[in-house]
Protein backbone atom coordinates (compact mmCIF):
# COMPACT_ATOMS: atom_id res chain seq x y z
CA UNK A 1 0.00 0.00 0.00
CA UNK A 2 1.31 3.46 -0.94
CA UNK A 3 1.55 6.04 1.86
CA UNK A 4 -0.64 8.99 0.89
CA UNK A 5 0.08 12.65 1.58
CA UNK A 6 -1.29 14.53 4.58
CA UNK A 7 -4.51 16.50 4.32
CA UNK A 8 -2.74 19.70 5.37
CA UNK A 9 -0.46 19.65 2.34
CA UNK A 10 -3.33 18.73 0.05
CA UNK A 11 -5.39 21.68 1.30
CA UNK A 12 -2.40 24.01 0.92
CA UNK A 13 -1.95 22.78 -2.68
CA UNK A 14 -5.65 23.41 -3.36
CA UNK A 15 -5.37 26.96 -1.99
CA UNK A 16 -2.29 27.69 -4.12
CA UNK A 17 -4.07 26.40 -7.24
CA UNK A 18 -7.24 28.35 -6.46
CA UNK A 19 -5.30 31.60 -5.93
CA UNK A 20 -3.37 31.11 -9.19
CA UNK A 21 -6.56 30.38 -11.13
CA UNK A 22 -8.21 33.45 -9.61
CA UNK A 23 -5.24 35.57 -10.73
CA UNK A 24 -5.51 34.15 -14.27
CA UNK A 25 -9.20 35.07 -14.44
CA UNK A 26 -8.49 38.57 -13.08
CA UNK A 27 -5.67 38.99 -15.63
CA UNK A 28 -8.05 38.07 -18.48
CA UNK A 29 -11.24 39.85 -17.36
CA UNK A 30 -9.93 42.53 -15.01
CA UNK A 31 -10.56 43.06 -11.32
CA UNK A 32 -13.67 45.18 -11.91
CA UNK A 33 -15.37 42.43 -13.94
CA UNK A 34 -14.27 39.75 -11.45
CA UNK A 35 -15.75 41.63 -8.47
CA UNK A 36 -18.94 42.69 -10.26
CA UNK A 37 -21.96 40.98 -8.64
CA UNK A 38 -23.40 38.33 -10.96
CA UNK A 39 -20.35 38.37 -13.23
CA UNK A 40 -19.46 35.16 -15.05
CA UNK A 41 -15.77 35.89 -14.40
CA UNK A 42 -15.88 34.74 -10.78
CA UNK A 43 -17.56 31.47 -11.83
CA UNK A 44 -14.85 30.90 -14.43
CA UNK A 45 -12.28 30.40 -11.67
CA UNK A 46 -13.74 26.92 -11.16
CA UNK A 47 -13.47 26.14 -14.89
CA UNK A 48 -9.87 27.36 -15.00
CA UNK A 49 -9.12 25.32 -11.87
CA UNK A 50 -10.51 22.09 -13.35
CA UNK A 51 -8.68 22.59 -16.66
CA UNK A 52 -5.36 23.56 -15.02
CA UNK A 53 -5.35 20.75 -12.50
CA UNK A 54 -6.56 18.06 -14.93
CA UNK A 55 -4.11 19.03 -17.67
CA UNK A 56 -1.11 19.29 -15.36
CA UNK A 57 -2.02 16.17 -13.39
CA UNK A 58 -2.07 14.29 -16.69
CA UNK A 59 1.10 15.85 -18.13
CA UNK A 60 3.24 16.48 -15.03
CA UNK A 61 1.76 14.31 -12.30
CA UNK A 62 0.27 17.21 -10.39
CA UNK A 63 -1.12 20.71 -10.52
CA UNK A 64 1.06 23.74 -9.86
CA UNK A 65 -0.11 23.78 -6.24
CA UNK A 66 0.64 20.09 -5.74
CA UNK A 67 4.09 20.33 -7.29
CA UNK A 68 4.98 23.47 -5.30
CA UNK A 69 3.97 21.74 -2.05
CA UNK A 70 5.93 18.59 -2.86
CA UNK A 71 2.98 16.40 -3.85
CA UNK A 72 2.11 14.42 -6.94
CA UNK A 73 -0.58 12.06 -8.20
CA UNK A 74 0.46 8.52 -9.09
CA UNK A 75 -1.35 5.32 -10.04
CA UNK A 76 -2.54 3.66 -6.83
CA UNK A 77 -0.92 0.36 -7.75
CA UNK A 78 2.54 1.98 -7.49
CA UNK A 79 3.49 1.26 -11.11
CA UNK A 80 4.57 4.64 -12.44
CA UNK A 81 3.01 5.57 -15.76
CA UNK A 82 1.18 8.52 -17.27
CA UNK A 83 -2.43 8.82 -16.15
CA UNK A 84 -5.31 8.44 -18.58
CA UNK A 85 -6.30 12.02 -19.57
CA UNK A 86 -10.04 11.32 -19.28
CA UNK A 87 -9.59 9.85 -15.81
CA UNK A 88 -7.46 12.86 -14.84
CA UNK A 89 -10.26 15.16 -16.02
CA UNK A 90 -12.94 13.11 -14.25
CA UNK A 91 -10.84 13.10 -11.08
CA UNK A 92 -10.65 16.90 -11.10
CA UNK A 93 -14.34 17.32 -11.85
CA UNK A 94 -15.03 15.18 -8.78
CA UNK A 95 -12.66 17.34 -6.72
CA UNK A 96 -14.58 20.42 -7.92
CA UNK A 97 -17.79 18.84 -6.62
CA UNK A 98 -16.18 19.00 -3.13
CA UNK A 99 -17.90 15.98 -1.56
CA UNK A 100 -15.87 13.16 -3.23
CA UNK A 101 -12.55 14.25 -1.65
CA UNK A 102 -14.26 14.44 1.75
CA UNK A 103 -15.46 10.84 1.50
CA UNK A 104 -12.29 8.80 1.83
CA UNK A 105 -10.99 5.43 2.92
CA UNK A 106 -8.62 4.75 5.79
CA UNK A 107 -5.68 4.88 3.35
CA UNK A 108 -6.46 8.55 2.57
CA UNK A 109 -7.82 7.98 -0.94
CA UNK A 110 -11.05 9.86 -1.66
CA UNK A 111 -13.76 8.93 -4.11
CA UNK A 112 -11.98 11.03 -6.76
CA UNK A 113 -8.85 8.89 -6.33
CA UNK A 114 -10.86 5.67 -6.36
CA UNK A 115 -12.52 6.75 -9.62
CA UNK A 116 -9.17 7.50 -11.28
CA UNK A 117 -7.17 4.70 -9.64
CA UNK A 118 -4.75 7.24 -8.15
CA UNK A 119 -3.08 8.26 -4.91
CA UNK A 120 -1.72 11.65 -3.88
CA UNK A 121 1.77 11.16 -2.47
CA UNK A 122 4.78 13.20 -1.38
CA UNK A 123 7.94 13.46 -3.45
CA UNK A 124 9.65 11.22 -0.85
CA UNK A 125 7.10 8.48 -1.48
CA UNK A 126 7.50 9.00 -5.22
CA UNK A 127 11.28 8.52 -4.91
CA UNK A 128 10.72 5.25 -3.04
CA UNK A 129 8.53 4.03 -5.93
CA UNK A 130 11.29 4.67 -8.47
CA UNK A 131 13.80 2.41 -6.69
C-alpha positions in Angstrom: 0.0 0.0 0.0 1.3 3.5 -0.9 1.6 6.0 1.9 -0.6 9.0 0.9 0.1 12.7 1.6 -1.3 14.5 4.6 -4.5 16.5 4.3 -2.7 19.7 5.4 -0.5 19.6 2.3 -3.3 18.7 0.1 -5.4 21.7 1.3 -2.4 24.0 0.9 -2.0 22.8 -2.7 -5.6 23.4 -3.4 -5.4 27.0 -2.0 -2.3 27.7 -4.1 -4.1 26.4 -7.2 -7.2 28.4 -6.5 -5.3 31.6 -5.9 -3.4 31.1 -9.2 -6.6 30.4 -11.1 -8.2 33.4 -9.6 -5.2 35.6 -10.7 -5.5 34.1 -14.3 -9.2 35.1 -14.4 -8.5 38.6 -13.1 -5.7 39.0 -15.6 -8.0 38.1 -18.5 -11.2 39.9 -17.4 -9.9 42.5 -15.0 -10.6 43.1 -11.3 -13.7 45.2 -11.9 -15.4 42.4 -13.9 -14.3 39.8 -11.4 -15.7 41.6 -8.5 -18.9 42.7 -10.3 -22.0 41.0 -8.6 -23.4 38.3 -11.0 -20.3 38.4 -13.2 -19.5 35.2 -15.0 -15.8 35.9 -14.4 -15.9 34.7 -10.8 -17.6 31.5 -11.8 -14.9 30.9 -14.4 -12.3 30.4 -11.7 -13.7 26.9 -11.2 -13.5 26.1 -14.9 -9.9 27.4 -15.0 -9.1 25.3 -11.9 -10.5 22.1 -13.4 -8.7 22.6 -16.7 -5.4 23.6 -15.0 -5.4 20.7 -12.5 -6.6 18.1 -14.9 -4.1 19.0 -17.7 -1.1 19.3 -15.4 -2.0 16.2 -13.4 -2.1 14.3 -16.7 1.1 15.9 -18.1 3.2 16.5 -15.0 1.8 14.3 -12.3 0.3 17.2 -10.4 -1.1 20.7 -10.5 1.1 23.7 -9.9 -0.1 23.8 -6.2 0.6 20.1 -5.7 4.1 20.3 -7.3 5.0 23.5 -5.3 4.0 21.7 -2.1 5.9 18.6 -2.9 3.0 16.4 -3.9 2.1 14.4 -6.9 -0.6 12.1 -8.2 0.5 8.5 -9.1 -1.4 5.3 -10.0 -2.5 3.7 -6.8 -0.9 0.4 -7.8 2.5 2.0 -7.5 3.5 1.3 -11.1 4.6 4.6 -12.4 3.0 5.6 -15.8 1.2 8.5 -17.3 -2.4 8.8 -16.1 -5.3 8.4 -18.6 -6.3 12.0 -19.6 -10.0 11.3 -19.3 -9.6 9.9 -15.8 -7.5 12.9 -14.8 -10.3 15.2 -16.0 -12.9 13.1 -14.3 -10.8 13.1 -11.1 -10.6 16.9 -11.1 -14.3 17.3 -11.8 -15.0 15.2 -8.8 -12.7 17.3 -6.7 -14.6 20.4 -7.9 -17.8 18.8 -6.6 -16.2 19.0 -3.1 -17.9 16.0 -1.6 -15.9 13.2 -3.2 -12.5 14.2 -1.6 -14.3 14.4 1.8 -15.5 10.8 1.5 -12.3 8.8 1.8 -11.0 5.4 2.9 -8.6 4.7 5.8 -5.7 4.9 3.4 -6.5 8.5 2.6 -7.8 8.0 -0.9 -11.0 9.9 -1.7 -13.8 8.9 -4.1 -12.0 11.0 -6.8 -8.8 8.9 -6.3 -10.9 5.7 -6.4 -12.5 6.8 -9.6 -9.2 7.5 -11.3 -7.2 4.7 -9.6 -4.7 7.2 -8.2 -3.1 8.3 -4.9 -1.7 11.6 -3.9 1.8 11.2 -2.5 4.8 13.2 -1.4 7.9 13.5 -3.4 9.6 11.2 -0.8 7.1 8.5 -1.5 7.5 9.0 -5.2 11.3 8.5 -4.9 10.7 5.3 -3.0 8.5 4.0 -5.9 11.3 4.7 -8.5 13.8 2.4 -6.7 
